[in-house]
């Protein structure tokens, strides 16, 4: 079979399994649907047929495209968003890094986050300082950040929740005044901007995720970005065993160690966090579709904010940060205290109607059993994080949520509320 025939066969096979339009006779709205189609499948298949699989020129190309698209100095691709956080912290905490974080240093994090925002800190003997989120934006509360700063505080790690950028002017100002590093976990906020500038570009380092359910996907995959060349070089070594092979400028290491075979020169400790060529080929294709995907998400969110406003006596809705454009990773809401139903009742009902639901992130990370095993500090009682964990939820808001699916969610949600009044 020649390439033309094979490509047609791939397209025909995809049509049989591709996400189907919303069917009101059998209504289903998934939390997420595939962002890829036969174009990406073809790119991946080409890599496999040519045995171009381990990290190589396609990864480099995607890194360059990503850095250019979002105006980052350097981009380092890895095998997941969680690995992106791990590599970012490993780089900043490495012995060769100027102004590095050291064991015992404190890093301020929001209570509402994902587990792998915090785990890399613990894995590098750093101390998470957990603060409450702002109940309006769900992002880190700036007043709580100010309260949290102590003599051992060395960094702030904000998380723009569900695509909603943080107040970056204020965070950058706090960081500068207190000589703190800013580490941006932007894994669920690809494409979001603050004053026209992309999240992930305000701090010393930023991270992104390309997991299947995110704005674009490489199935698993992630990216670390920085404007600091030396930090980027360190992370390139740490990503792959600590060797020099994928560094941009390894010459100084090669010249200093001429007796060691160049392709197997190890200059640092390291992991194996490498991405693959099929992932990168997929990412390059996906990147071209991102603007369209975000527009659908934003249009859906604008519609829901309008038509669900009459339910504001029982629900709280997220406020987009002033001067920001959210990339709307889901449509987060909260059941108000005193409402005649609970979060779990609502989730169970909507799921019984074919609408997939989930709570918000990991909830309050401070109450998770794992973190209690390790040194950390909690600022205040975290009432907002506890309330969000108990009452928050989201349903799908992605590129395949059509106006018909959107209306079905609205109708089902309104009917449930009226049945409980």
C-alpha positions in Angstrom: 0.0 0.0 0.0 1.5 3.4 -1.0 1.4 6.4 1.3 -1.6 8.0 -0.4 -3.7 4.9 0.0 -2.5 4.4 3.6 -3.4 8.0 4.5 -6.9 7.5 3.1 -7.2 4.3 5.1 -6.2 6.1 8.3 -8.8 8.9 7.6 -11.5 6.3 7.0 -10.7 4.4 10.2 -10.7 7.7 12.2 -14.1 8.6 10.9 -15.5 5.5 12.5 -14.1 6.3 16.0 -13.9 10.1 16.0 -16.0 12.0 18.5 -19.6 12.1 17.3 -21.9 15.2 17.3 -24.2 15.6 20.3 -27.3 13.4 19.9 -30.3 14.7 21.9 -31.8 11.2 21.7 -28.8 9.7 23.6 -27.3 12.7 25.3 -23.7 12.4 26.5 -21.4 15.3 27.2 -17.9 14.0 28.2 -15.5 15.8 30.4 -13.2 15.8 27.5 -13.0 14.6 23.9 -9.9 14.0 21.7 -8.3 17.2 20.4 -6.5 15.3 17.7 -7.8 13.7 14.5 -6.5 11.8 11.5 -3.9 14.5 10.8 -2.1 13.8 14.1 -2.6 10.0 13.7 -0.9 10.2 10.3 2.0 12.2 11.8 2.5 9.6 14.5 2.2 6.7 12.1 4.9 8.3 9.9 7.3 8.4 12.8 6.6 4.8 13.6 7.0 3.6 10.1 10.3 5.5 9.7 11.4 4.3 13.2 11.8 8.0 14.2 10.7 7.4 17.8 13.2 8.5 20.5 13.8 12.2 21.2 15.3 14.0 18.2 14.7 16.7 15.6 10.9 16.8 15.9 11.1 17.4 19.7 13.6 20.2 19.0 11.3 21.7 16.3 8.2 21.6 18.6 10.2 23.3 21.4 11.2 26.1 19.0 7.6 26.5 17.7 6.3 26.6 21.3 8.9 29.1 22.5 8.2 31.4 19.4 4.4 31.1 19.7 4.3 32.1 23.4 7.4 34.4 23.4 9.5 32.3 25.7 13.3 32.4 25.5 13.7 28.6 25.8 11.4 25.6 25.9 12.3 22.1 27.1 9.9 19.3 26.3 9.3 16.4 28.7 7.1 13.4 29.0 4.3 14.9 31.1 3.2 18.1 32.9 4.1 16.5 36.2 7.6 15.9 34.9 7.6 19.6 33.8 7.1 20.6 37.4 9.7 18.1 38.6 12.3 19.3 36.1 11.6 23.0 36.8 12.2 22.4 40.5 15.1 20.1 39.9 16.7 22.8 37.8 16.2 25.6 40.2 17.4 23.5 43.1 20.5 22.1 41.3 23.9 22.8 42.7 25.2 24.4 39.4 22.2 26.9 39.3 22.9 30.5 40.3 20.6 31.7 43.1 19.3 28.2 43.6 16.7 26.9 46.1 18.2 24.9 48.9 16.9 22.2 51.3 14.8 23.9 53.9 13.8 26.9 51.8 10.1 27.7 51.7 8.0 28.0 48.6 4.5 29.5 48.9 1.8 27.5 47.0 -2.0 27.7 46.8 -4.0 25.1 48.7 -6.1 24.6 45.5 -3.7 22.9 43.2 -2.7 19.5 41.7 -0.6 17.1 43.7 2.4 17.4 41.4 2.6 21.1 42.1 3.7 20.2 45.6 5.4 16.8 45.3 8.5 18.1 43.5 9.1 20.6 46.3 9.0 17.8 48.9 11.2 15.6 46.7 13.9 18.3 46.8 13.6 18.9 50.5 11.9 22.3 50.0 9.0 23.3 52.4 5.6 24.1 50.8 3.8 27.0 52.6 0.2 26.5 51.8 -2.2 29.5 51.6 -5.9 30.0 50.9 -7.3 30.8 47.4 -9.4 33.8 46.6 -13.0 32.5 46.4 -13.8 34.7 43.4 -11.0 33.7 41.0 -10.0 30.4 42.8 -6.4 31.6 42.4 -3.9 32.2 45.2 -5.0 35.0 47.6 -2.5 37.9 47.5 -3.3 38.9 51.1 -2.5 35.4 52.3 0.7 35.4 50.3 1.8 38.5 52.1 1.0 36.8 55.5 2.9 33.7 54.5 6.3 35.3 53.8 8.8 34.5 56.5 12.6 34.4 57.0 13.0 31.1 55.1 10.7 32.0 52.2 12.5 31.9 48.8 9.8 31.5 46.1 6.2 31.7 45.2 4.6 29.1 42.9 1.2 30.4 41.7 -1.2 28.1 39.8 -3.7 29.9 37.4 -6.7 27.7 38.2 -8.7 26.3 35.3 -7.2 28.7 32.8 -7.8 31.8 34.8 -4.6 33.9 35.1 -3.4 35.2 38.5 -2.9 38.9 39.1 0.6 38.8 37.8 1.4 42.4 38.4 0.8 42.0 42.1 2.7 38.7 42.3 5.7 40.0 40.4 5.7 43.1 42.7 5.6 40.9 45.8 8.4 38.7 44.5 10.6 41.7 43.7 10.0 43.5 47.0 10.8 40.3 49.0 13.6 38.9 46.7 11.5 35.8 45.9 11.7 33.6 42.8 8.5 33.2 40.8 7.7 29.6 39.5 4.6 29.4 37.4 2.7 26.1 37.3 0.6 26.9 34.2 -0.1 23.3 33.3 -3.9 23.8 33.0 -3.7 27.3 31.5 -2.1 27.0 28.1 -3.1 30.1 25.9 -4.3 32.2 28.8 -2.9 35.8 29.0 -2.5 38.6 31.5 -2.4 42.1 29.9 -1.8 40.3 26.6 1.2 38.4 27.9 1.1 34.6 28.1 1.1 32.8 31.5 4.3 31.0 32.2 6.4 34.0 31.0 6.4 36.1 34.1 8.6 34.1 36.4 12.0 32.4 36.3 10.4 29.3 35.0 7.0 28.1 33.8 5.4 24.7 33.1 2.7 23.3 30.8 0.9 20.0 30.3 -0.2 18.3 27.1 -2.1 15.5 28.8 -5.1 14.0 26.9 -7.7 16.2 28.6 -5.8 19.5 28.3 -6.1 22.2 25.7 -3.9 20.4 23.3 -2.4 17.0 23.7 0.6 14.8 22.9 -1.2 12.1 24.9 1.2 12.6 27.7 3.7 15.4 27.5 4.7 18.7 29.0 7.0 21.8 28.5 9.2 23.8 30.8 9.9 27.4 29.7 12.4 30.0 30.8 14.4 33.0 29.6 17.4 31.9 31.6 19.8 30.1 29.2 21.9 28.5 31.8 18.9 27.2 33.6 17.5 25.8 30.3 20.9 24.1 29.7 20.8 22.5 33.1 17.3 21.3 32.6 18.3 19.8 29.2 20.9 17.8 31.0 18.7 16.8 33.9 16.0 15.7 31.5 18.2 13.0 30.0 20.5 11.2 32.5 22.6 14.3 33.2 24.5 14.0 29.9 25.4 16.7 27.5 23.9 15.2 24.3 20.9 17.5 24.0 22.4 20.7 25.5 22.5 23.6 23.1 26.1 24.5 23.9 28.0 21.5 25.4 31.4 22.6 24.1 32.7 23.8 27.5 32.0 20.4 29.0 33.4 18.5 26.0 36.6 20.6 26.1 37.0 20.0 29.8 36.7 16.3 29.5 38.3 15.3 26.2 39.1 11.8 27.4 35.4 10.9 27.7 33.4 9.8 24.6 31.3 12.9 23.8 27.9 11.2 23.5 28.3 9.7 26.9 29.5 12.6 28.9 27.6 13.0 32.2 28.0 16.4 33.8 25.1 16.3 36.3 22.7 14.0 38.0 19.5 13.4 36.0 16.3 11.6 35.2 14.8 10.1 32.1 12.0 12.6 31.4 12.4 12.7 27.6 9.6 13.1 25.2 9.3 11.1 22.0 9.3 12.1 18.3 5.6 10.9 17.8 4.6 13.2 20.7 6.4 16.2 19.3 5.0 15.5 15.8 1.5 15.5 17.3 2.3 18.7 19.3 3.3 20.6 16.2 0.0 19.8 14.6 -2.0 20.5 17.7 -0.4 23.9 18.2 -2.0 25.1 15.0 -5.5 24.4 16.4 -5.1 25.9 19.8 -6.6 29.3 19.1 -9.8 27.7 17.6 -10.1 25.4 20.6 -9.8 28.3 23.1 -12.4 30.3 21.2 -14.9 27.5 21.6 -14.2 27.3 25.3 -14.5 31.1 25.8 -17.7 31.3 23.8 -19.2 28.5 25.9 -18.1 30.1 29.2 -19.6 33.4 28.2 -22.9 31.8 27.3 -23.1 29.8 30.6 -22.2 32.9 32.7 -25.1 34.7 31.1 -27.8 32.0 31.1 -27.0 30.5 34.5 -26.9 33.9 36.2 -30.5 33.4 37.5 -29.1 30.5 39.6 -26.6 32.7 41.5 -28.7 32.2 44.7 -27.4 28.6 44.8 -24.2 28.7 42.7 -21.0 30.8 42.8 -19.3 31.4 39.4 -15.6 32.2 38.8 -14.6 35.8 38.1 -11.9 36.2 35.5 -9.0 38.1 36.8 -9.1 41.8 35.7 -6.9 42.4 32.6 -6.8 38.7 31.9 -8.1 36.3 29.3 -8.9 32.9 30.6 -8.4 29.8 28.4 -11.3 28.1 30.3 -10.0 24.7 31.3 -13.5 23.5 32.2 -16.3 25.6 33.7 -15.7 25.7 37.5 -18.7 26.4 39.8 -19.5 26.0 43.5 -22.6 25.1 45.3 -23.3 27.8 47.8 -23.5 27.0 51.5 -27.2 26.7 52.4 -28.3 25.4 48.9 -31.0 22.7 49.1 -28.6 20.1 47.6 -24.9 19.1 47.9 -22.1 19.0 45.5 -22.2 15.2 45.5 -26.0 15.1 44.9 -25.6 17.4 41.9 -22.6 15.5 40.4 -24.4 12.2 40.8 -27.6 13.6 39.1 -25.8 15.2 36.2 -23.7 12.1 35.6 -26.9 10.0 35.6 -28.0 12.3 32.7 -24.9 11.7 30.7 -23.0 14.8 31.8 -19.6 13.9 33.1 -18.5 15.8 36.2 -15.6 16.1 38.6 -14.6 18.1 41.7 -12.0 20.9 41.3 -8.3 19.8 41.1 -7.1 17.9 44.2 -9.2 20.1 46.5 -7.3 21.4 49.5 -3.9 19.8 49.2 -3.2 20.4 52.9 -5.8 17.8 54.0 -4.5 15.1 51.7 -2.9 12.2 53.7 0.4 12.2 51.7 1.5 15.7 52.5 1.1 15.1 56.3 4.1 12.8 56.1 6.5 15.7 55.1 7.5 19.1 56.4 5.2 21.9 55.3 3.5 25.0 56.7 -0.1 26.0 56.6 -1.1 29.6 56.8 -4.5 30.1 58.6 -7.5 27.7 58.5 -7.9 27.6 54.7 -11.7 28.2 54.8 -11.9 28.9 51.1 -10.0 25.8 50.1 -12.1 23.7 52.3 -15.3 25.2 50.9 -14.1 24.7 47.3 -13.2 21.1 48.0 -16.6 20.4 49.5 -18.7 22.4 47.1 -16.8 22.9 43.8 -17.3 21.0 40.5 -16.9 21.4 36.8 -18.4 19.8 33.7 -16.8 19.6 30.3 -15.9 22.7 28.4 -13.9 21.8 25.4 -13.8 22.0 21.6 -16.5 19.4 21.0 -19.1 21.0 23.3 -21.5 22.3 20.7 -24.3 24.8 21.2 -26.7 21.8 21.5 -24.6 20.1 24.1 -24.2 23.4 25.9 -28.0 23.9 26.0 -28.5 20.4 27.3 -26.2 21.0 30.2 -28.0 24.3 31.0 -31.4 22.7 30.8 -30.5 19.7 32.9 -28.8 21.9 35.5 -31.8 24.2 35.8 -34.2 21.4 36.0 -32.3 19.8 38.9 -32.2 23.1 40.8 -35.9 23.7 40.4 -36.7 20.2 41.6 -34.8 21.0 44.8 -36.2 24.4 45.6 
